[in-house]
C-alpha cells in the first residue's frame, strides 16, 4: 500500500481563546417573559449594527456599531407578521431594566 503524505494530526477549527459567550449567543432568538408580556429577543453584535435607531427605554439613539437587542411581541393579538413589523431596537441595559 502506498504511503500517504497527508498529516494525520487534527487541527482545531478556531482558537478556543477567540470564542466568547456573547459571540456564541449573538443572533440567537430567545423568548423572555416580563410583566408587559412575552417577548422575542435577539442580540445584535456591534459589527452587525449598521443603522441608527431610537431606544424606547431611554429615548436616546442606538448608534451604529453599538451592540444592542431587538425585541418584538411573542404573544401579540394581531399575528406574527404585525408583531415582527413592530419590533424595536433597545440598548441592552435599557432592555434589562424594563419591567
ABEGO torsion letter per residue (X at the ends): XBBBABBABBBBABBAAABBAAAAABGBBBBBBBAAEBBBBBBBBAAABABBBBBAAAGBBBBBGBBBBBBBBAABAAEAAAAAAABBBBBAAAAAABX
